[in-house]
Amino acid sequence: MLYAILKTLHLLSIILWVGGMAFVLFFLRPALGSLQPPQRVTLMHDVLRRFFGAVSAAVVIVLASGLWMMADFASGASASGVRMPMSWMVMATLGLLMMAVYGHVRFVLYKRLQRAVASSEWSAGGAALGSIRVWVLANLFIGLVIIGVLMLL
Ligand code: HEM
């Protein structure tokens, strides 16, 4: 029962994280092209503050639930001699990479955006948003690779 609850939380957190990245990149951002830089950069700054708050919680849940499920499997497997699936190792490795990329986006690039908004430097804000877009796109790609590996391996 606990395993099923943790796996559900794991999946819901992934849906929020991966789905949110796709929403921001492919639906929200293109729709803001008609706004002037001050409005566009300020709006994206506010949206990302809320989204990154949710992603930070999702990262903690994904990591804690994932490690707990692996430990639970390993404790049962050591008795029966069953090996951990290769797809789980790929998920954990690439998942840690996604978390590192998220850390860079949240604690380096988003801070740059915060500073630009605070000092009304809209071109610097636009540049920070451009860097965030590239790294979020990379993370979305890694997330989709993980899901593909889990479904195919
Ligand atoms: C360090 C990070 C992670 C660890 C340790 C981890 C570990 C796990 C474990 C142990 C399971 C249980 C599998 C089962 O019972 O069948 C699981 C399920 C799953 N995880 Fe992760 N995970 C991590 C990150 C991620 C990421 C980043 C994604 C996707 C972007 C992801 C997607 C999934 C999916 C889709 C399942 C369900 C698989 C299925 O039922 O076939 N995980 N994870």
Backbone and ligand atoms as CSV (ligand in chain L), in Angstrom:
chain,resi,resn,atom,element,x,y,z
A,1,MET,N,N,0.833,-1.214,0.000
A,1,MET,CA,C,0.000,0.000,0.000
A,1,MET,C,C,0.872,1.271,0.000
A,2,LEU,N,N,1.885,1.301,0.899
A,2,LEU,CA,C,2.779,2.465,0.957
A,2,LEU,C,C,3.502,2.633,-0.375
A,3,TYR,N,N,3.920,1.479,-0.954
A,3,TYR,CA,C,4.624,1.520,-2.246
A,3,TYR,C,C,3.721,2.168,-3.302
A,4,ALA,N,N,2.439,1.758,-3.332
A,4,ALA,CA,C,1.504,2.288,-4.340
A,4,ALA,C,C,1.294,3.792,-4.136
A,5,ILE,N,N,1.222,4.231,-2.891
A,5,ILE,CA,C,1.031,5.665,-2.604
A,5,ILE,C,C,2.240,6.460,-3.091
A,6,LEU,N,N,3.450,5.937,-2.764
A,6,LEU,CA,C,4.669,6.655,-3.168
A,6,LEU,C,C,4.821,6.694,-4.686
A,7,LYS,N,N,4.454,5.587,-5.336
A,7,LYS,CA,C,4.558,5.559,-6.802
A,7,LYS,C,C,3.567,6.556,-7.420
A,8,THR,N,N,2.374,6.666,-6.828
A,8,THR,CA,C,1.395,7.644,-7.317
A,8,THR,C,C,1.923,9.069,-7.150
A,9,LEU,N,N,2.492,9.365,-5.970
A,9,LEU,CA,C,3.059,10.706,-5.735
A,9,LEU,C,C,4.202,10.986,-6.711
A,10,HIS,N,N,5.028,9.950,-6.939
A,10,HIS,CA,C,6.151,10.043,-7.886
A,10,HIS,C,C,5.613,10.450,-9.260
A,11,LEU,N,N,4.585,9.742,-9.715
A,11,LEU,CA,C,4.050,10.004,-11.057
A,11,LEU,C,C,3.370,11.362,-11.142
A,12,LEU,N,N,2.591,11.731,-10.093
A,12,LEU,CA,C,1.913,13.032,-10.119
A,12,LEU,C,C,2.934,14.172,-10.158
A,13,SER,N,N,4.034,14.004,-9.434
A,13,SER,CA,C,5.077,15.040,-9.429
A,13,SER,C,C,5.724,15.154,-10.804
A,14,ILE,N,N,5.947,14.004,-11.450
A,14,ILE,CA,C,6.535,14.025,-12.799
A,14,ILE,C,C,5.580,14.687,-13.790
A,15,ILE,N,N,4.290,14.400,-13.653
A,15,ILE,CA,C,3.298,15.002,-14.568
A,15,ILE,C,C,3.324,16.525,-14.413
A,16,LEU,N,N,3.371,16.983,-13.162
A,16,LEU,CA,C,3.415,18.431,-12.900
A,16,LEU,C,C,4.680,19.055,-13.509
A,17,TRP,N,N,5.810,18.423,-13.270
A,17,TRP,CA,C,7.113,18.962,-13.708
A,17,TRP,C,C,7.221,18.959,-15.238
A,18,VAL,N,N,7.057,17.763,-15.844
A,18,VAL,CA,C,7.231,17.639,-17.297
A,18,VAL,C,C,6.105,18.381,-18.036
A,19,GLY,N,N,4.871,18.201,-17.567
A,19,GLY,CA,C,3.745,18.881,-18.212
A,19,GLY,C,C,3.871,20.396,-18.087
A,20,GLY,N,N,4.319,20.868,-16.926
A,20,GLY,CA,C,4.488,22.312,-16.722
A,20,GLY,C,C,5.542,22.885,-17.644
A,21,MET,N,N,6.641,22.154,-17.843
A,21,MET,CA,C,7.694,22.636,-18.749
A,21,MET,C,C,7.140,22.763,-20.168
A,22,ALA,N,N,6.379,21.758,-20.612
A,22,ALA,CA,C,5.802,21.800,-21.966
A,22,ALA,C,C,4.826,22.967,-22.081
A,23,PHE,N,N,4.028,23.189,-21.036
A,23,PHE,CA,C,3.052,24.289,-21.085
A,23,PHE,C,C,3.760,25.648,-21.219
A,24,VAL,N,N,4.779,25.864,-20.385
A,24,VAL,CA,C,5.481,27.157,-20.416
A,24,VAL,C,C,6.156,27.371,-21.777
A,25,LEU,N,N,6.837,26.309,-22.273
A,25,LEU,CA,C,7.606,26.467,-23.514
A,25,LEU,C,C,6.726,26.620,-24.750
A,26,PHE,N,N,5.691,25.804,-24.851
A,26,PHE,CA,C,4.972,25.710,-26.126
A,26,PHE,C,C,3.635,26.447,-26.154
A,27,PHE,N,N,3.141,26.857,-24.986
A,27,PHE,CA,C,1.833,27.514,-24.982
A,27,PHE,C,C,1.894,28.927,-24.395
A,28,LEU,N,N,2.536,29.050,-23.217
A,28,LEU,CA,C,2.571,30.372,-22.579
A,28,LEU,C,C,3.523,31.326,-23.306
A,29,ARG,N,N,4.786,30.905,-23.442
A,29,ARG,CA,C,5.812,31.798,-23.991
A,29,ARG,C,C,5.449,32.336,-25.380
A,30,PRO,N,N,5.032,31.488,-26.341
A,30,PRO,CA,C,4.712,32.034,-27.671
A,30,PRO,C,C,3.560,33.032,-27.634
A,31,ALA,N,N,2.657,32.878,-26.656
A,31,ALA,CA,C,1.489,33.764,-26.602
A,31,ALA,C,C,1.845,35.153,-26.067
A,32,LEU,N,N,3.047,35.311,-25.505
A,32,LEU,CA,C,3.416,36.601,-24.905
A,32,LEU,C,C,4.177,37.502,-25.868
A,33,GLY,N,N,4.365,37.037,-27.115
A,33,GLY,CA,C,5.166,37.780,-28.092
A,33,GLY,C,C,4.639,39.178,-28.359
A,34,SER,N,N,3.332,39.386,-28.198
A,34,SER,CA,C,2.737,40.693,-28.517
A,34,SER,C,C,2.930,41.716,-27.391
A,35,LEU,N,N,3.387,41.267,-26.218
A,35,LEU,CA,C,3.574,42.202,-25.086
A,35,LEU,C,C,4.897,42.954,-25.216
A,36,GLN,N,N,4.956,44.136,-24.611
A,36,GLN,CA,C,6.199,44.908,-24.550
A,36,GLN,C,C,7.144,44.231,-23.543
A,37,PRO,N,N,8.486,44.396,-23.732
A,37,PRO,CA,C,9.441,43.724,-22.834
A,37,PRO,C,C,9.146,43.905,-21.339
A,38,PRO,N,N,8.814,45.099,-20.842
A,38,PRO,CA,C,8.587,45.200,-19.383
A,38,PRO,C,C,7.448,44.292,-18.902
A,39,GLN,N,N,6.348,44.259,-19.674
A,39,GLN,CA,C,5.211,43.412,-19.262
A,39,GLN,C,C,5.560,41.929,-19.420
A,40,ARG,N,N,6.197,41.609,-20.551
A,40,ARG,CA,C,6.500,40.193,-20.843
A,40,ARG,C,C,7.474,39.617,-19.812
A,41,VAL,N,N,8.561,40.356,-19.557
A,41,VAL,CA,C,9.580,39.851,-18.621
A,41,VAL,C,C,9.005,39.769,-17.205
A,42,THR,N,N,8.202,40.768,-16.808
A,42,THR,CA,C,7.621,40.744,-15.458
A,42,THR,C,C,6.634,39.589,-15.318
A,43,LEU,N,N,5.824,39.391,-16.358
A,43,LEU,CA,C,4.837,38.296,-16.291
A,43,LEU,C,C,5.536,36.934,-16.206
A,44,MET,N,N,6.551,36.726,-17.060
A,44,MET,CA,C,7.274,35.447,-17.027
A,44,MET,C,C,7.964,35.248,-15.682
A,45,HIS,N,N,8.505,36.330,-15.122
A,45,HIS,CA,C,9.154,36.264,-13.806
A,45,HIS,C,C,8.159,35.776,-12.746
A,46,ASP,N,N,6.932,36.329,-12.777
A,46,ASP,CA,C,5.922,35.942,-11.779
A,46,ASP,C,C,5.440,34.503,-11.993
A,47,VAL,N,N,5.235,34.151,-13.274
A,47,VAL,CA,C,4.789,32.777,-13.569
A,47,VAL,C,C,5.854,31.780,-13.111
A,48,LEU,N,N,7.129,32.069,-13.443
A,48,LEU,CA,C,8.207,31.135,-13.112
A,48,LEU,C,C,8.408,31.024,-11.592
A,49,ARG,N,N,8.183,32.129,-10.867
A,49,ARG,CA,C,8.318,32.054,-9.397
A,49,ARG,C,C,7.335,31.013,-8.838
A,50,ARG,N,N,6.089,31.078,-9.322
A,50,ARG,CA,C,5.085,30.111,-8.849
A,50,ARG,C,C,5.419,28.694,-9.328
A,51,PHE,N,N,5.794,28.574,-10.609
A,51,PHE,CA,C,6.072,27.250,-11.168
A,51,PHE,C,C,7.280,26.610,-10.478
A,52,PHE,N,N,8.344,27.384,-10.264
A,52,PHE,CA,C,9.543,26.815,-9.648
A,52,PHE,C,C,9.290,26.416,-8.193
A,53,GLY,N,N,8.379,27.126,-7.515
A,53,GLY,CA,C,8.004,26.695,-6.160
A,53,GLY,C,C,7.419,25.293,-6.196
A,54,ALA,N,N,6.531,25.058,-7.172
A,54,ALA,CA,C,5.905,23.730,-7.299
A,54,ALA,C,C,6.934,22.692,-7.735
A,55,VAL,N,N,7.842,23.072,-8.648
A,55,VAL,CA,C,8.847,22.108,-9.128
A,55,VAL,C,C,9.802,21.729,-7.981
A,56,SER,N,N,10.159,22.693,-7.143
A,56,SER,CA,C,11.054,22.366,-6.020
A,56,SER,C,C,10.422,21.297,-5.132
A,57,ALA,N,N,9.100,21.445,-4.859
A,57,ALA,CA,C,8.410,20.427,-4.063
A,57,ALA,C,C,8.378,19.098,-4.823
A,58,ALA,N,N,8.128,19.170,-6.147
A,58,ALA,CA,C,8.070,17.944,-6.958
A,58,ALA,C,C,9.417,17.223,-6.952
A,59,VAL,N,N,10.510,17.984,-7.026
A,59,VAL,CA,C,11.849,17.368,-7.044
A,59,VAL,C,C,12.089,16.587,-5.741
A,60,VAL,N,N,11.705,17.196,-4.620
A,60,VAL,CA,C,11.893,16.518,-3.324
A,60,VAL,C,C,11.074,15.222,-3.291
A,61,ILE,N,N,9.814,15.303,-3.767
A,61,ILE,CA,C,8.940,14.119,-3.748
A,61,ILE,C,C,9.474,13.035,-4.686
A,62,VAL,N,N,9.888,13.434,-5.905
A,62,VAL,CA,C,10.396,12.460,-6.888
A,62,VAL,C,C,11.625,11.741,-6.322
A,63,LEU,N,N,12.546,12.528,-5.752
A,63,LEU,CA,C,13.789,11.937,-5.243
A,63,LEU,C,C,13.513,11.024,-4.038
A,64,ALA,N,N,12.728,11.530,-3.081
A,64,ALA,CA,C,12.473,10.741,-1.867
A,64,ALA,C,C,11.686,9.473,-2.200
A,65,SER,N,N,10.615,9.611,-3.016
A,65,SER,CA,C,9.802,8.430,-3.341
A,65,SER,C,C,10.603,7.446,-4.191
A,66,GLY,N,N,11.372,7.980,-5.175
A,66,GLY,CA,C,12.156,7.096,-6.047
A,66,GLY,C,C,13.192,6.299,-5.265
A,67,LEU,N,N,13.925,6.999,-4.377
A,67,LEU,CA,C,14.957,6.296,-3.592
A,67,LEU,C,C,14.314,5.292,-2.641
A,68,TRP,N,N,13.158,5.673,-2.070
A,68,TRP,CA,C,12.485,4.737,-1.147
A,68,TRP,C,C,12.057,3.476,-1.899
A,69,MET,N,N,11.475,3.650,-3.102
A,69,MET,CA,C,11.025,2.473,-3.868
A,69,MET,C,C,12.205,1.591,-4.262
A,70,MET,N,N,13.337,2.234,-4.621
A,70,MET,CA,C,14.530,1.440,-4.976
A,70,MET,C,C,15.038,0.654,-3.768
A,71,ALA,N,N,15.072,1.330,-2.600
A,71,ALA,CA,C,15.553,0.666,-1.384
A,71,ALA,C,C,14.625,-0.483,-1.022
A,72,ASP,N,N,13.313,-0.274,-1.181
A,72,ASP,CA,C,12.332,-1.316,-0.875
A,72,ASP,C,C,12.549,-2.525,-1.796
A,73,PHE,N,N,12.757,-2.247,-3.094
A,73,PHE,CA,C,13.002,-3.326,-4.060
A,73,PHE,C,C,14.290,-4.061,-3.706
A,74,ALA,N,N,15.346,-3.270,-3.405
A,74,ALA,CA,C,16.653,-3.874,-3.123
A,74,ALA,C,C,16.591,-4.765,-1.887
A,75,SER,N,N,15.826,-4.360,-0.881
A,75,SER,CA,C,15.774,-5.173,0.338
A,75,SER,C,C,15.080,-6.506,0.064
A,76,GLY,N,N,14.061,-6.506,-0.820
A,76,GLY,CA,C,13.396,-7.766,-1.177
A,76,GLY,C,C,14.233,-8.569,-2.152
A,77,ALA,N,N,14.912,-7.869,-3.069
A,77,ALA,CA,C,15.660,-8.549,-4.129
A,77,ALA,C,C,16.885,-9.271,-3.595
A,78,SER,N,N,17.501,-8.721,-2.529
A,78,SER,CA,C,18.728,-9.350,-2.031
A,78,SER,C,C,18.433,-10.762,-1.533
A,79,ALA,N,N,17.219,-10.979,-1.039
A,79,ALA,CA,C,16.857,-12.327,-0.576
A,79,ALA,C,C,16.591,-13.255,-1.760
A,80,SER,N,N,15.905,-12.723,-2.811
A,80,SER,CA,C,15.504,-13.591,-3.922
A,80,SER,C,C,16.527,-13.611,-5.065
A,81,GLY,N,N,17.505,-12.692,-5.044
A,81,GLY,CA,C,18.539,-12.667,-6.084
A,81,GLY,C,C,18.097,-11.980,-7.366
A,82,VAL,N,N,16.945,-11.297,-7.368
A,82,VAL,CA,C,16.461,-10.594,-8.568
A,82,VAL,C,C,17.229,-9.276,-8.714
A,83,ARG,N,N,17.640,-8.963,-9.959
A,83,ARG,CA,C,18.398,-7.718,-10.186
A,83,ARG,C,C,17.449,-6.550,-10.478
A,84,MET,N,N,17.918,-5.358,-10.107
A,84,MET,CA,C,17.117,-4.157,-10.371
A,84,MET,C,C,17.060,-3.925,-11.886
A,85,PRO,N,N,15.859,-3.568,-12.422
A,85,PRO,CA,C,15.766,-3.353,-13.876
A,85,PRO,C,C,16.714,-2.251,-14.339
A,86,MET,N,N,17.306,-2.457,-15.526
A,86,MET,CA,C,18.223,-1.463,-16.096
A,86,MET,C,C,17.524,-0.117,-16.289
A,87,SER,N,N,16.223,-0.174,-16.659
A,87,SER,CA,C,15.490,1.078,-16.907
A,87,SER,C,C,15.420,1.931,-15.634
A,88,TRP,N,N,15.404,1.304,-14.474
A,88,TRP,CA,C,15.377,2.069,-13.218
A,88,TRP,C,C,16.700,2.804,-13.007
A,89,MET,N,N,17.805,2.128,-13.367
A,89,MET,CA,C,19.116,2.774,-13.212
A,89,MET,C,C,19.225,3.988,-14.151
A,90,VAL,N,N,18.710,3.815,-15.383
A,90,VAL,CA,C,18.720,4.927,-16.342
A,90,VAL,C,C,17.864,6.069,-15.792
A,91,MET,N,N,16.682,5.727,-15.260
A,91,MET,CA,C,15.781,6.757,-14.709
A,91,MET,C,C,16.448,7.520,-13.572
A,92,ALA,N,N,17.062,6.793,-12.660
A,92,ALA,CA,C,17.672,7.454,-11.505
A,92,ALA,C,C,18.832,8.354,-11.939
A,93,THR,N,N,19.665,7.859,-12.874
A,93,THR,CA,C,20.822,8.643,-13.323
A,93,THR,C,C,20.372,9.906,-14.060
A,94,LEU,N,N,19.472,9.717,-15.041
A,94,LEU,CA,C,19.006,10.882,-15.804
A,94,LEU,C,C,18.126,11.788,-14.932
A,95,GLY,N,N,17.432,11.183,-13.958
A,95,GLY,CA,C,16.628,11.992,-13.029
A,95,GLY,C,C,17.514,12.925,-12.218
A,96,LEU,N,N,18.660,12.414,-11.761
A,96,LEU,CA,C,19.599,13.271,-11.014
A,96,LEU,C,C,20.140,14.382,-11.907
A,97,LEU,N,N,20.373,14.041,-13.196
A,97,LEU,CA,C,20.832,15.061,-14.150
A,97,LEU,C,C,19.771,16.153,-14.309
A,98,MET,N,N,18.496,15.737,-14.415
A,98,MET,CA,C,17.400,16.727,-14.522
A,98,MET,C,C,17.371,17.641,-13.299
A,99,MET,N,N,17.620,17.059,-12.140
A,99,MET,CA,C,17.584,17.862,-10.909
A,99,MET,C,C,18.742,18.868,-10.885
A,100,ALA,N,N,19.910,18.444,-11.387
A,100,ALA,CA,C,21.057,19.360,-11.442
A,100,ALA,C,C,20.761,20.511,-12.411
A,101,VAL,N,N,20.167,20.176,-13.565
A,101,VAL,CA,C,19.809,21.218,-14.538
A,101,VAL,C,C,18.786,22.165,-13.912
A,102,TYR,N,N,17.805,21.596,-13.214
A,102,TYR,CA,C,16.804,22.447,-12.553
A,102,TYR,C,C,17.481,23.374,-11.526
A,103,GLY,N,N,18.436,22.842,-10.775
A,103,GLY,CA,C,19.160,23.653,-9.785
A,103,GLY,C,C,19.849,24.831,-10.457
A,104,HIS,N,N,20.453,24.594,-11.634
A,104,HIS,CA,C,21.118,25.676,-12.383
A,104,HIS,C,C,20.082,26.723,-12.819
A,105,VAL,N,N,18.940,26.235,-13.340
A,105,VAL,CA,C,17.901,27.167,-13.802
A,105,VAL,C,C,17.371,27.987,-12.634
A,106,ARG,N,N,17.071,27.301,-11.531
A,106,ARG,CA,C,16.421,27.994,-10.406
A,106,ARG,C,C,17.390,28.927,-9.655
A,107,PHE,N,N,18.619,28.440,-9.411
A,107,PHE,CA,C,19.494,29.196,-8.505
A,107,PHE,C,C,20.525,30.077,-9.211
A,108,VAL,N,N,20.711,29.902,-10.510
A,108,VAL,CA,C,21.619,30.793,-11.248
A,108,VAL,C,C,20.814,31.679,-12.211
A,109,LEU,N,N,20.101,31.032,-13.145
A,109,LEU,CA,C,19.438,31.807,-14.204
A,109,LEU,C,C,18.233,32.587,-13.691
A,110,TYR,N,N,17.426,31.963,-12.844
A,110,TYR,CA,C,16.251,32.685,-12.329
A,110,TYR,C,C,16.669,33.836,-11.422
A,111,LYS,N,N,17.765,33.661,-10.675
A,111,LYS,CA,C,18.272,34.762,-9.832
A,111,LYS,C,C,18.707,35.934,-10.716
A,112,ARG,N,N,19.325,35.598,-11.876
A,112,ARG,CA,C,19.715,36.630,-12.846
A,112,ARG,C,C,18.461,37.392,-13.320
A,113,LEU,N,N,17.397,36.639,-13.588
A,113,LEU,CA,C,16.131,37.257,-14.013
A,113,LEU,C,C,15.573,38.151,-12.902
A,114,GLN,N,N,15.635,37.673,-11.667
A,114,GLN,CA,C,15.150,38.473,-10.526
A,114,GLN,C,C,15.887,39.805,-10.432
A,115,ARG,N,N,17.220,39.741,-10.583
A,115,ARG,CA,C,18.019,40.968,-10.486
A,115,ARG,C,C,17.652,41.933,-11.614
A,116,ALA,N,N,17.446,41.385,-12.825
A,116,ALA,CA,C,17.111,42.239,-13.974
A,116,ALA,C,C,15.755,42.912,-13.751
A,117,VAL,N,N,14.790,42.163,-13.233
A,117,VAL,CA,C,13.458,42.745,-12.991
A,117,VAL,C,C,13.556,43.809,-11.901
A,118,ALA,N,N,14.310,43.524,-10.841
A,118,ALA,CA,C,14.421,44.483,-9.732
A,118,ALA,C,C,15.034,45.805,-10.191
A,119,SER,N,N,15.948,45.733,-11.195
A,119,SER,CA,C,16.597,46.977,-11.652
A,119,SER,C,C,16.033,47.453,-13.000
A,120,SER,N,N,14.897,46.878,-13.408
A,120,SER,CA,C,14.217,47.275,-14.671
A,120,SER,C,C,15.144,47.198,-15.882
A,121,GLU,N,N,16.038,46.201,-15.897
A,121,GLU,CA,C,16.909,45.997,-17.070
A,121,GLU,C,C,16.260,44.940,-17.959
A,122,TRP,N,N,15.385,45.404,-18.868
A,122,TRP,CA,C,14.548,44.447,-19.595
A,122,TRP,C,C,15.308,43.623,-20.617
A,123,SER,N,N,16.380,44.176,-21.193
A,123,SER,CA,C,17.123,43.356,-22.168
A,123,SER,C,C,17.893,42.256,-21.433
A,124,ALA,N,N,18.429,42.580,-20.235
A,124,ALA,CA,C,19.098,41.530,-19.435
A,124,ALA,C,C,18.070,40.489,-19.000
A,125,GLY,N,N,16.851,40.942,-18.669
A,125,GLY,CA,C,15.785,40.008,-18.290
A,125,GLY,C,C,15.434,39.088,-19.451
A,126,GLY,N,N,15.352,39.689,-20.667
A,126,GLY,CA,C,15.046,38.879,-21.851
A,126,GLY,C,C,16.141,37.852,-22.111
A,127,ALA,N,N,17.400,38.254,-21.884
A,127,ALA,CA,C,18.519,37.318,-22.095
A,127,ALA,C,C,18.452,36.173,-21.081
A,128,ALA,N,N,18.118,36.504,-19.824
A,128,ALA,CA,C,18.001,35.460,-18.800
A,128,ALA,C,C,16.875,34.496,-19.163
A,129,LEU,N,N,15.753,35.050,-19.651
A,129,LEU,CA,C,14.633,34.185,-20.058
A,129,LEU,C,C,15.036,33.276,-21.221
A,130,GLY,N,N,15.859,33.818,-22.137
A,130,GLY,CA,C,16.333,33.003,-23.258
A,130,GLY,C,C,17.168,31.821,-22.767
A,131,SER,N,N,18.059,32.072,-21.778
A,131,SER,CA,C,18.879,30.978,-21.230
A,131,SER,C,C,17.992,29.961,-20.502
A,132,ILE,N,N,17.002,30.468,-19.758
A,132,ILE,CA,C,16.094,29.561,-19.039
A,132,ILE,C,C,15.367,28.660,-20.042
A,133,ARG,N,N,14.929,29.264,-21.157
A,133,ARG,CA,C,14.206,28.489,-22.176
A,133,ARG,C,C,15.056,27.320,-22.691
A,134,VAL,N,N,16.347,27.599,-22.969
A,134,VAL,CA,C,17.224,26.550,-23.514
A,134,VAL,C,C,17.375,25.390,-22.524
A,135,TRP,N,N,17.610,25.725,-21.238
A,135,TRP,CA,C,17.840,24.670,-20.249
A,135,TRP,C,C,16.555,23.924,-19.889
A,136,VAL,N,N,15.425,24.636,-19.911
A,136,VAL,CA,C,14.156,23.942,-19.650
A,136,VAL,C,C,13.834,22.999,-20.814
A,137,LEU,N,N,14.163,23.459,-22.031
A,137,LEU,CA,C,13.974,22.582,-23.199
A,137,LEU,C,C,14.832,21.323,-23.056
A,138,ALA,N,N,16.081,21.500,-22.597
A,138,ALA,CA,C,16.969,20.345,-22.393
A,138,ALA,C,C,16.367,19.403,-21.350
A,139,ASN,N,N,15.812,19.969,-20.260
A,139,ASN,CA,C,15.252,19.122,-19.217
A,139,ASN,C,C,13.997,18.390,-19.693
A,140,LEU,N,N,13.211,19.082,-20.509
A,140,LEU,CA,C,12.016,18.424,-21.061
A,140,LEU,C,C,12.449,17.241,-21.929
A,141,PHE,N,N,13.495,17.439,-22.718
A,141,PHE,CA,C,13.993,16.366,-23.578
A,141,PHE,C,C,14.466,15.174,-22.727
A,142,ILE,N,N,15.244,15.457,-21.672
A,142,ILE,CA,C,15.735,14.363,-20.811
A,142,ILE,C,C,14.544,13.632,-20.173
A,143,GLY,N,N,13.553,14.404,-19.704
A,143,GLY,CA,C,12.370,13.787,-19.089
A,143,GLY,C,C,11.659,12.862,-20.064
A,144,LEU,N,N,11.538,13.287,-21.316
A,144,LEU,CA,C,10.854,12.449,-22.310
A,144,LEU,C,C,11.686,11.212,-22.641
A,145,VAL,N,N,13.026,11.375,-22.623
A,145,VAL,CA,C,13.892,10.203,-22.855
A,145,VAL,C,C,13.660,9.178,-21.735
A,146,ILE,N,N,13.597,9.661,-20.473
A,146,ILE,CA,C,13.378,8.748,-19.340
A,146,ILE,C,C,12.067,7.979,-19.532
A,147,ILE,N,N,11.000,8.721,-19.871
A,147,ILE,CA,C,9.699,8.077,-20.039
A,147,ILE,C,C,9.756,7.058,-21.189
A,148,GLY,N,N,10.441,7.430,-22.281
A,148,GLY,CA,C,10.592,6.507,-23.403
A,148,GLY,C,C,11.340,5.235,-22.990
A,149,VAL,N,N,12.429,5.419,-22.244
A,149,VAL,CA,C,13.228,4.262,-21.791
A,149,VAL,C,C,12.377,3.356,-20.897
A,150,LEU,N,N,11.602,3.962,-19.991
A,150,LEU,CA,C,10.769,3.156,-19.079
A,150,LEU,C,C,9.727,2.352,-19.847
A,151,MET,N,N,9.183,2.956,-20.899
A,151,MET,CA,C,8.131,2.262,-21.642
A,151,MET,C,C,8.711,1.189,-22.569
A,152,LEU,N,N,9.957,1.410,-23.074
A,152,LEU,CA,C,10.489,0.514,-24.100
A,152,LEU,C,C,11.409,-0.580,-23.550
A,153,LEU,N,N,12.157,-0.274,-22.450
A,153,LEU,CA,C,13.128,-1.277,-21.950
A,153,LEU,C,C,12.444,-2.349,-21.116
L,1,HEM,C1,C,16.568,10.198,-8.859
L,1,HEM,C2,C,15.423,10.186,-9.443
L,1,HEM,C3,C,14.479,9.000,-9.583
L,1,HEM,C4,C,14.463,7.791,-8.937
L,1,HEM,C5,C,15.413,7.284,-7.859
L,1,HEM,C6,C,13.323,7.045,-9.462
L,1,HEM,C7,C,12.930,5.767,-9.084
L,1,HEM,C8,C,11.748,5.154,-9.453
L,1,HEM,C9,C,11.281,3.863,-8.982
L,1,HEM,C10,C,12.054,2.981,-8.009
L,1,HEM,C11,C,10.074,3.616,-9.583
L,1,HEM,C12,C,9.182,2.401,-9.327
L,1,HEM,C13,C,9.068,1.539,-10.554
L,1,HEM,C14,C,8.036,0.431,-10.422
L,1,HEM,O1,O,7.633,0.086,-9.309
L,1,HEM,O2,O,7.666,-0.082,-11.459
L,1,HEM,C15,C,9.785,4.717,-10.466
L,1,HEM,C16,C,8.664,4.821,-11.286
L,1,HEM,C17,C,8.532,5.718,-12.288
L,1,HEM,N1,N,9.330,6.827,-12.514
L,1,HEM,FE1,FE,11.001,7.323,-11.452
L,1,HEM,N2,N,12.710,7.810,-10.409
L,1,HEM,C18,C,13.388,9.003,-10.520
L,1,HEM,C19,C,13.097,10.041,-11.377
L,1,HEM,C20,C,12.157,9.973,-12.380
L,1,HEM,C21,C,12.011,10.942,-13.436
L,1,HEM,C22,C,12.849,12.216,-13.543
L,1,HEM,C23,C,10.994,10.513,-14.248
L,1,HEM,C24,C,10.439,11.102,-15.505
L,1,HEM,C25,C,10.800,12.204,-16.069
L,1,HEM,C26,C,10.470,9.288,-13.691
L,1,HEM,C27,C,9.412,8.582,-14.212
L,1,HEM,C28,C,8.886,7.460,-13.636
L,1,HEM,C29,C,7.742,6.737,-14.180
L,1,HEM,C30,C,6.954,7.114,-15.461
L,1,HEM,C31,C,7.522,5.637,-13.336
L,1,HEM,C32,C,6.451,4.554,-13.480
L,1,HEM,C33,C,7.073,3.413,-14.282
L,1,HEM,C34,C,6.137,2.235,-14.478
L,1,HEM,O3,O,5.193,2.027,-13.717
L,1,HEM,O4,O,6.386,1.472,-15.429
L,1,HEM,N3,N,11.221,8.992,-12.559
L,1,HEM,N4,N,10.810,5.652,-10.360
